Amino acid sequence: MLHYIGIGNQVESLACCVDEKCRWDPDEAGVLRRSNIIPDVVSGLGKPRELMLQQVDCISLIKDLGSKIGVVDDRTSASDYDNDMLQAKAAGIDAFALNIGTDGFTNTQLEFAYESAHSNGMSVFLSFDFNWYSISNASGIADTIGTYAGHPAQLMIGSKVFVSSFAGDGLDLAGVQSDLTTHTIFWAPNFQPKNIGSADALFNWMAWPNNGNNKAPDASTNLTVSEGDTSYTIALNGKPYVAPVSPWFSTHFGLEVTYSKNWVFPADLLWFDRWTEVLNLGPQFIEIQTWNDYGESHYVGPLSSPHIDDGNSKWTNDMPHDGFLQMAKPYIAAFHSGSKTVDSHIESDQLIYWYRPTFKSASCDSTDNCEKPWPNPTPNPNYFIGKPNGYDSMEDSVFVVALLTSPGTITVISGGNGPQTFNAPAGASSWQVGMGTGTQSFSLTRNGQTVLSGNSLKEIMSDCVCGIYNFNAYVGTLPAGVSDPLSADGLIKFTDSLSATCQPTPSLGTASGAGTGPATIHTPTGTNPSTSLMTGGAESAASSGSGGPQNSGTSTAGSPLQGSGATSSSALAGAPASTSQTPAIMSSITTAIMGGGSKTITALSQLFPTNCMQAGFVWGGPPGSDPAASCDGG
């Protein structure tokens, strides 16, 4: 299974189906490492299966952005890539694709990434971004491939150098090969199916339901990702297919940047459903999109990964996606093994949940960063005023995936909505409930005992977060994961075009969801256990009954809807009728004051719109953080 990440993108090949001598080779110092050479065919075993993960922010895809150049300033040595390599490896990811533009810093970052991959038992490959490369520059592309083709971390398919792209239809693959006389290329570009030409494989970028024109489905056209699979596999006619998997898509750049874009693709339960699809499809390659494209909100890597903000922090601050990667681990293990279902690869009980921070009915026009019309006479097909294009294709729901070792009862309390309970089977299942403003609570019980229980660090608001339309997803887990804040560099453009008063400060702190122990980290077969553990595993906390289901108002969902080892159901409570722009937190503020008790404030976002501490509030922010100012000036 090959996992593709970007340069952000890096890829390492784990030959999951090959024998031991193909997995472990001595390096020049005599140290045994996983081989980065994947044979075309292994006798008696057929073709190996590989997973790729893409990441796109360490090397800029947008050559005219100074902030993207700054991204590189945060990566000053090979060791700056190590944590990304190790976390991806711990998840079972095999390789990172280095998605590159034509920036002056590209070669330096490539050298760092290749060195880190080699040091950490990973492999990488080049993915040329043809937003910036020209298809007429065959000799320049060949030169870049040749520079790294002989590196020990370069991903190889047999004796061929694995190379991919973003777009690039019309590139003369044979011409590039003729200019590269010392190596043979294994081409897996992101071409349209009809343009396969002499490619050895094709990569499909479109990982989200769409209208066929790079936007959300509309009334006339709804193309599913599986329909894209069919188009590519038919065109490939037996050649390898690089299938896409992605958890989310939301981008909201206004006129504060030159590349303004404002749209979403509907995701909702796509991450869960898509993994089930690809296990059944059984492609030779899977690419996860992406590791660190924060601007389009489809990152599965950590917010804390070094990068310099290009303005995306307005919707990524306090919005970790680490739980998406946690959910993928048993699916990756299943893919490596050739399984069609994930159930036998679930090693511990986990709940992964996600939701948007506000209702899609929230009105932010007066303060949003995309409230101004496009100023140029030439239209921008990616820019829309106000709410992102496609917003109405998303559901106002809280989504929960249960990965269970045996059956249990899932309870979800979304704000003021009544508890919703689900009888979840052993294995993987998905559930959803209607969003309610306020605290989000989750629990797993089994045989009358609480197995997991905790509150999310992120509340759902009826108003706008920092005054903008934020259609990104907040992702949490039980057992709770470690804190994953943006760094100072990851927040430097937070206030650009921000009308509301909001501080560029991470404010979530660390969750304390109760569980029976830390989540098990899957160690991929054939990896060195000493280098396969993710930095900072999920934490455990003392069991507690607090936040559990109430006796009244509980509804039980019917039997799960999907089979084949993955189930899904929903209980959609109606959204509150009120569309008041006053945050729901204000009702609990009133209770705290009138009741004479105290309310613990852990996030600055809880103080909107006053942005100060009311009487009866107690600051409980991250250790070492400065407490918010008191409203009375005291």
FENTA-V968674 format. One record per pair of residues at least 4 apart in sequence whose C-alpha atoms are under 6 Angstrom apart, sorted by the first residue. I is the first residue (numbers start at 1). J is the second residue. D is the distance in whole Angstrom. If there is no record, write none. Layout:
<<I | J | D> <I | J | D>>
This chain:
<<1 | 14 | 6> <1 | 49 | 4> <1 | 50 | 2> <1 | 51 | 4> <1 | 336 | 5> <2 | 13 | 5> <2 | 50 | 3> <2 | 51 | 3> <2 | 52 | 4> <2 | 94 | 5> <2 | 95 | 6> <2 | 285 | 6> <3 | 11 | 6> <3 | 51 | 4> <3 | 52 | 2> <3 | 53 | 4> <3 | 93 | 5> <3 | 94 | 5> <3 | 95 | 5> <3 | 287 | 6> <4 | 10 | 6> <4 | 11 | 5> <4 | 52 | 3> <4 | 53 | 3> <4 | 54 | 4> <4 | 95 | 5> <4 | 96 | 4> <4 | 97 | 5> <4 | 287 | 5> <5 | 9 | 4> <5 | 10 | 4> <5 | 11 | 6> <5 | 53 | 4> <5 | 54 | 3> <5 | 55 | 4> <5 | 96 | 4> <5 | 97 | 5> <5 | 291 | 6> <6 | 10 | 5> <6 | 54 | 4> <6 | 55 | 3> <6 | 56 | 5> <6 | 96 | 6> <6 | 97 | 4> <6 | 98 | 4> <6 | 99 | 5> <7 | 56 | 6> <7 | 58 | 5> <7 | 59 | 5> <7 | 98 | 4> <7 | 99 | 5> <8 | 55 | 4> <8 | 56 | 5> <8 | 57 | 5> <8 | 58 | 4> <8 | 59 | 6> <8 | 98 | 6> <9 | 54 | 5> <9 | 55 | 4> <9 | 56 | 6> <9 | 96 | 5> <9 | 97 | 4> <9 | 98 | 4> <9 | 99 | 5> <10 | 95 | 6> <10 | 96 | 2> <10 | 97 | 3> <10 | 98 | 5> <10 | 124 | 5> <11 | 52 | 6> <11 | 95 | 2> <11 | 96 | 2> <11 | 97 | 4> <11 | 123 | 5> <11 | 124 | 4> <11 | 125 | 6> <12 | 94 | 4> <12 | 95 | 2> <12 | 96 | 5> <12 | 122 | 5> <12 | 123 | 3> <12 | 124 | 5> <13 | 36 | 6> <13 | 94 | 5> <13 | 95 | 5> <13 | 123 | 6> <14 | 94 | 5> <15 | 38 | 6> <15 | 48 | 6> <16 | 336 | 6> <17 | 48 | 5> <23 | 34 | 5> <23 | 35 | 5> <24 | 32 | 6> <24 | 33 | 5> <24 | 34 | 4> <24 | 35 | 5> <25 | 32 | 5> <25 | 33 | 5> <25 | 35 | 5> <26 | 30 | 5> <26 | 31 | 5> <26 | 32 | 4> <26 | 33 | 6> <27 | 31 | 5> <33 | 121 | 6> <34 | 121 | 6> <36 | 123 | 6> <36 | 155 | 5> <37 | 156 | 5> <37 | 157 | 6> <37 | 158 | 6> <38 | 156 | 6> <38 | 157 | 5> <38 | 158 | 5> <39 | 157 | 6> <39 | 158 | 4> <40 | 158 | 5> <41 | 46 | 6> <41 | 47 | 5> <42 | 46 | 6> <49 | 284 | 5> <50 | 284 | 6> <50 | 285 | 5> <51 | 285 | 5> <51 | 286 | 4> <51 | 287 | 6> <52 | 95 | 6> <52 | 286 | 5> <52 | 287 | 4> <53 | 96 | 6> <53 | 287 | 5> <53 | 288 | 4> <54 | 97 | 6> <54 | 288 | 6> <54 | 289 | 5> <54 | 290 | 4> <54 | 291 | 6> <55 | 290 | 5> <55 | 291 | 4> <55 | 292 | 5> <56 | 292 | 6> <56 | 293 | 5> <57 | 292 | 6> <57 | 293 | 6> <58 | 71 | 6> <59 | 100 | 6> <60 | 68 | 5> <61 | 101 | 5> <63 | 103 | 6> <67 | 310 | 5> <70 | 308 | 6> <71 | 307 | 4> <71 | 308 | 4> <74 | 306 | 6> <74 | 307 | 6> <75 | 80 | 5> <77 | 112 | 6> <78 | 112 | 4> <78 | 115 | 6> <78 | 116 | 5> <82 | 116 | 6> <83 | 87 | 6> <87 | 534 | 5> <88 | 93 | 5> <89 | 93 | 5> <89 | 532 | 6> <90 | 523 | 6> <90 | 532 | 5> <90 | 533 | 5> <90 | 534 | 5> <91 | 329 | 5> <92 | 524 | 5> <95 | 123 | 5> <95 | 124 | 6> <96 | 124 | 5> <97 | 124 | 6> <97 | 125 | 5> <97 | 126 | 6> <97 | 127 | 6> <98 | 125 | 6> <98 | 126 | 5> <98 | 127 | 6> <99 | 127 | 4> <99 | 128 | 6> <100 | 128 | 5> <100 | 129 | 6> <101 | 129 | 6> <101 | 132 | 6> <114 | 153 | 6> <117 | 122 | 5> <117 | 123 | 6> <118 | 122 | 6> <118 | 153 | 5> <123 | 153 | 5> <123 | 154 | 6> <123 | 155 | 5> <124 | 153 | 6> <124 | 154 | 5> <124 | 155 | 6> <125 | 154 | 6> <125 | 155 | 6> <126 | 163 | 5> <127 | 164 | 4> <127 | 165 | 4> <128 | 165 | 4> <129 | 165 | 6> <129 | 166 | 5> <130 | 167 | 6> <130 | 168 | 5> <135 | 171 | 5> <138 | 176 | 5> <142 | 176 | 5> <142 | 179 | 6> <142 | 180 | 6> <145 | 149 | 6> <155 | 162 | 6> <156 | 160 | 5> <156 | 161 | 5> <156 | 162 | 5> <160 | 184 | 5> <160 | 185 | 5> <160 | 186 | 5> <161 | 185 | 5> <161 | 186 | 5> <162 | 186 | 5> <163 | 187 | 5> <164 | 188 | 5> <164 | 189 | 4> <165 | 189 | 5> <165 | 190 | 5> <166 | 190 | 5> <167 | 190 | 5> <167 | 191 | 6> <169 | 191 | 5> <186 | 200 | 6> <187 | 199 | 5> <187 | 200 | 5> <188 | 201 | 4> <188 | 202 | 5> <188 | 203 | 6> <189 | 202 | 5> <189 | 203 | 6> <190 | 202 | 6> <190 | 203 | 5> <190 | 204 | 6> <193 | 232 | 5> <193 | 235 | 6> <201 | 239 | 6> <201 | 240 | 5> <201 | 241 | 6> <202 | 241 | 6> <202 | 242 | 6> <203 | 242 | 4> <207 | 225 | 6> <207 | 244 | 5> <207 | 245 | 6> <207 | 246 | 6> <208 | 225 | 6> <209 | 223 | 6> <209 | 224 | 5> <209 | 225 | 6> <210 | 215 | 5> <210 | 216 | 4> <210 | 217 | 4> <210 | 222 | 6> <210 | 223 | 5> <211 | 215 | 6> <211 | 216 | 6> <211 | 217 | 4> <211 | 221 | 5> <211 | 222 | 5> <211 | 223 | 6> <216 | 265 | 5> <216 | 390 | 5> <217 | 221 | 6> <217 | 222 | 5> <240 | 284 | 6> <241 | 283 | 6> <242 | 285 | 5> <242 | 286 | 5> <243 | 286 | 5> <243 | 287 | 6> <244 | 286 | 6> <244 | 287 | 5> <244 | 288 | 6> <245 | 288 | 5> <246 | 288 | 6> <246 | 289 | 5> <247 | 271 | 5> <247 | 298 | 6> <248 | 267 | 5> <248 | 298 | 5> <249 | 264 | 6> <249 | 265 | 5> <249 | 296 | 6> <249 | 297 | 5> <249 | 298 | 5> <250 | 264 | 4> <250 | 296 | 5> <250 | 297 | 5> <250 | 472 | 6> <251 | 262 | 5> <251 | 263 | 6> <251 | 295 | 6> <251 | 296 | 5> <252 | 261 | 6> <252 | 262 | 4> <253 | 260 | 5> <253 | 261 | 5> <253 | 262 | 6> <254 | 260 | 5> <254 | 369 | 5> <254 | 370 | 5> <255 | 260 | 6> <260 | 383 | 6> <261 | 382 | 5> <261 | 383 | 4> <262 | 383 | 5> <262 | 384 | 6> <262 | 388 | 5> <263 | 388 | 4> <263 | 389 | 4> <264 | 390 | 5> <266 | 393 | 6> <266 | 394 | 5> <270 | 274 | 6> <278 | 282 | 6> <279 | 340 | 5> <280 | 340 | 5> <290 | 298 | 6> <290 | 299 | 5> <291 | 299 | 5> <291 | 300 | 5> <291 | 301 | 5> <292 | 299 | 5> <292 | 301 | 6> <293 | 299 | 5> <294 | 299 | 6> <295 | 312 | 5> <300 | 321 | 5> <300 | 322 | 6> <300 | 324 | 6> <300 | 325 | 6> <302 | 322 | 6> <303 | 484 | 6> <303 | 485 | 6> <303 | 486 | 5> <304 | 484 | 6> <304 | 485 | 6> <304 | 486 | 5> <304 | 487 | 6> <307 | 490 | 6> <308 | 489 | 5> <308 | 490 | 5> <309 | 490 | 4> <309 | 491 | 6> <309 | 492 | 6> <309 | 493 | 6> <311 | 493 | 5> <311 | 494 | 6> <313 | 317 | 5> <313 | 491 | 6> <313 | 494 | 5> <314 | 494 | 5> <315 | 470 | 6> <318 | 506 | 6> <319 | 474 | 5> <320 | 475 | 6> <321 | 475 | 5> <323 | 475 | 6> <323 | 476 | 6> <323 | 477 | 6> <330 | 345 | 5> <330 | 346 | 6> <331 | 342 | 6> <334 | 339 | 5> <334 | 342 | 6> <335 | 339 | 6> <341 | 565 | 5> <343 | 427 | 4> <349 | 403 | 6> <349 | 404 | 5> <349 | 405 | 6> <350 | 403 | 5> <350 | 478 | 6> <351 | 401 | 6> <351 | 402 | 5> <351 | 477 | 6> <351 | 478 | 5> <352 | 400 | 6> <352 | 401 | 5> <352 | 476 | 6> <352 | 477 | 4> <353 | 399 | 5> <353 | 400 | 4> <353 | 475 | 6> <353 | 476 | 5> <354 | 399 | 5> <354 | 474 | 5> <354 | 475 | 4> <355 | 398 | 5> <355 | 473 | 5> <355 | 474 | 6> <356 | 471 | 6> <356 | 472 | 6> <356 | 473 | 5> <357 | 460 | 5> <358 | 460 | 6> <358 | 461 | 5> <358 | 462 | 6> <359 | 396 | 6> <362 | 463 | 6> <364 | 368 | 6> <364 | 464 | 6> <364 | 467 | 6> <364 | 468 | 6> <365 | 371 | 6> <365 | 386 | 6> <367 | 467 | 5> <367 | 499 | 5> <368 | 467 | 6> <368 | 468 | 4> <369 | 497 | 6> <370 | 385 | 5> <370 | 386 | 5> <371 | 385 | 5> <371 | 386 | 5> <396 | 435 | 6> <397 | 433 | 5> <397 | 434 | 4> <397 | 435 | 5> <398 | 432 | 5> <398 | 433 | 5> <398 | 435 | 6> <399 | 431 | 6> <399 | 432 | 4> <400 | 430 | 6> <400 | 431 | 5> <400 | 432 | 6> <401 | 429 | 6> <401 | 430 | 4> <402 | 428 | 6> <402 | 429 | 5> <403 | 427 | 6> <403 | 428 | 5> <404 | 426 | 5> <404 | 427 | 5> <405 | 426 | 5> <406 | 426 | 4> <407 | 424 | 6> <407 | 425 | 4> <407 | 426 | 5> <408 | 424 | 5> <408 | 445 | 6> <408 | 446 | 5> <409 | 422 | 6> <409 | 423 | 5> <409 | 424 | 6> <409 | 444 | 6> <409 | 445 | 5> <410 | 421 | 5> <410 | 422 | 5> <410 | 443 | 6> <410 | 444 | 5> <411 | 420 | 6> <411 | 421 | 4> <411 | 442 | 6> <411 | 443 | 5> <412 | 419 | 6> <412 | 420 | 5> <412 | 441 | 6> <412 | 442 | 5> <413 | 419 | 5> <413 | 440 | 6> <413 | 441 | 5> <414 | 435 | 6> <414 | 436 | 5> <414 | 440 | 5> <415 | 436 | 5> <415 | 437 | 5> <415 | 438 | 4> <415 | 439 | 5> <415 | 440 | 6> <416 | 436 | 6> <417 | 436 | 6> <418 | 553 | 5> <419 | 549 | 6> <419 | 554 | 5> <420 | 554 | 6> <420 | 555 | 5> <421 | 556 | 5> <422 | 556 | 6> <422 | 557 | 5> <428 | 566 | 5> <429 | 566 | 5> <429 | 567 | 4> <429 | 568 | 5> <430 | 567 | 6> <430 | 568 | 4> <431 | 568 | 5> <431 | 569 | 5> <431 | 570 | 5> <432 | 570 | 5> <433 | 570 | 6> <433 | 571 | 5> <433 | 572 | 5> <434 | 572 | 4> <434 | 573 | 5> <437 | 460 | 5> <437 | 461 | 5> <437 | 584 | 6> <438 | 459 | 5> <438 | 460 | 5> <439 | 459 | 5> <440 | 455 | 6> <440 | 456 | 5> <441 | 454 | 6> <441 | 455 | 4> <442 | 453 | 6> <442 | 454 | 6> <443 | 452 | 5> <443 | 453 | 4> <444 | 451 | 5> <444 | 452 | 5> <445 | 449 | 5> <445 | 450 | 4> <445 | 451 | 5> <451 | 515 | 6> <452 | 514 | 5> <452 | 515 | 4> <453 | 513 | 6> <453 | 514 | 5> <454 | 513 | 4> <454 | 514 | 6> <457 | 508 | 6> <461 | 583 | 5> <461 | 584 | 6> <462 | 583 | 5> <463 | 581 | 5> <463 | 583 | 5> <464 | 468 | 6> <466 | 500 | 6> <466 | 502 | 6> <467 | 500 | 5> <479 | 513 | 6> <479 | 515 | 5> <480 | 511 | 6> <480 | 513 | 5> <480 | 538 | 6> <480 | 539 | 6> <481 | 538 | 4> <481 | 539 | 6> <482 | 538 | 6> <483 | 510 | 5> <485 | 506 | 6> <486 | 490 | 5> <494 | 504 | 6> <507 | 603 | 4> <507 | 604 | 6> <508 | 603 | 5> <509 | 622 | 4> <514 | 541 | 5> <514 | 542 | 6> <514 | 543 | 5> <515 | 540 | 6> <515 | 543 | 6> <517 | 540 | 5> <518 | 538 | 5> <518 | 539 | 5> <518 | 540 | 5> <519 | 538 | 6> <560 | 567 | 5> <560 | 568 | 5> <560 | 569 | 5> <561 | 567 | 6> <561 | 568 | 5> <561 | 569 | 6> <562 | 567 | 4> <562 | 568 | 6> <563 | 567 | 6> <590 | 594 | 6> <591 | 595 | 6> <592 | 597 | 5> <592 | 598 | 6> <592 | 599 | 6> <593 | 616 | 6> <598 | 616 | 5> <598 | 617 | 5> <599 | 617 | 5> <599 | 618 | 6> <600 | 617 | 6> <600 | 618 | 5> <600 | 619 | 6> <600 | 620 | 6> <601 | 618 | 6> <601 | 619 | 5> <601 | 620 | 5> <602 | 620 | 5> <602 | 621 | 4> <607 | 611 | 5> <607 | 612 | 6> <612 | 628 | 6> <612 | 629 | 5> <612 | 630 | 5> <612 | 631 | 5> <613 | 629 | 6> <613 | 630 | 4> <613 | 631 | 5> <614 | 631 | 6> <619 | 627 | 6> <630 | 634 | 6>>
